[in-house]
Amino acid sequence: MRAVLYGERSVETAVMNETSPLALRPRDAAKALGISPRLLWQLTEDGKVPCVRVGGSKRQTVLYPIAELQTWLSERANASKGGVQ
């Protein structure tokens, strides 16, 4: 998964490969981004990181689409290069 987020493989390759998931669970997303699950949760609650909520109101699951995480990370990298945060 880290390879997908850091651009070592294309997203199309990850999507076409049947063994690669389309989205990550919170713990896996945090690990792929290199941050703690607690920080990922705070970013999610603040609406700063893209996620999809799946399921009913009692048993709702939060998933992080790989393609959207890759885009978000690229945007953040470009913003930091330009001096904007």
C-alpha positions, 0 to 999 in steps of 0.5 A: 500500500505504501508503494501506491501512496508514494507513487511507486506504482500507478493507481490503475495497477493497484485497482486492476490487481485483484489482490489490492483493495480499493480502500484501506481500513483506518489502521492500515491507512495510518500505517501507509501514511506514516502517522498514528491512528489517533492523528488520522482520526483527528484529521478525519473528524476535522474533514481534512483527509478523504474518507468514505463512511459505509454502513448503518448508523450503529455499525458504521465503518470508515474507509480511506480510498487509496486513489483519494489518499494518493491525490490528497498526499500529492496536494499536501506535498505540492502545497508545502513546496509552495510554502502554503500549508 
